[in-house]
């Protein structure tokens, strides 16, 4: 809880590669309405992104583009604190302290670490293993009550809770123990080519993924090529018809229609009609976002100022938390 009695929300996305429709529908889209009720911090988590090798110039570009995208998706810099993780040094500093109360065994067990270690065999660096502790640090620095995260981040959030409780037990009550904020619509968008896998920006098959930057012809082409099944009926049934259900989910989220209404709409029509309608609905969502993102990126001064003010606001909170933590663990306060 904040001094103004509002609950605190924190979330972030890594500025790596292109943002997918899955990132948007599963995460960023749901951030905007939270601003009305909560004190929200939305972070571009660049420190996390270097756990996998990045091209520096691209990382810089991706960071600005993602910040502009947040705004284009309705995150208001007046209502929320929008900032870049590396601008607030306390994230890395708190991580160090939290590292000393996190066990290697706990990190070794993390599914995402195991996956990434398998994918990047030549670069299993300490940061990759430490990634969840940095995420815990992001969350705990701001006394966060609620963390909107997808299913794939639940294990990391659970660890953040464990770390918070452990610190509180060892050094007396300090951190808020955060809760996950589960998206009511439960949107996990799957690959268009393999409905058993999440739509992922690192997918090698580019037909599997819709990027937020895709133009309308590309969106239509990818959806046209999306896998379905050997039946013809448009029906939501994740177990038996995962690919068609995924298309229905995308259609429903982009058109604003319920799944049930969508099923009715496509009675007697084939998968082709569903794909076409989905392409239209997706494009209607993406085009205004793309235009707004470009407009913001063209005004570099504005964007830089948003990030400057966001970092100042974030740091003033982070500074207080870190000072408290340093005091609790027994560090002598620096005299200024
Ligand atoms: N690990 C998250 C992801 O890959 C990104 C992230 C970093 C995050 N720090 C966070 C999400 C803090 C929520 C809160 O999706």
Boltz pocket constraint, residues with backbone or C-beta under 6 A from the ligand:
constraints:
  - pocket:
      binder: B
      contacts: [[A, 10], [A, 11], [A, 12], [A, 13], [A, 14], [A, 45], [A, 48], [A, 134], [A, 135], [A, 138], [A, 139], [A, 147], [A, 148], [A, 149], [A, 153], [A, 156]]
      max_distance: 6.0
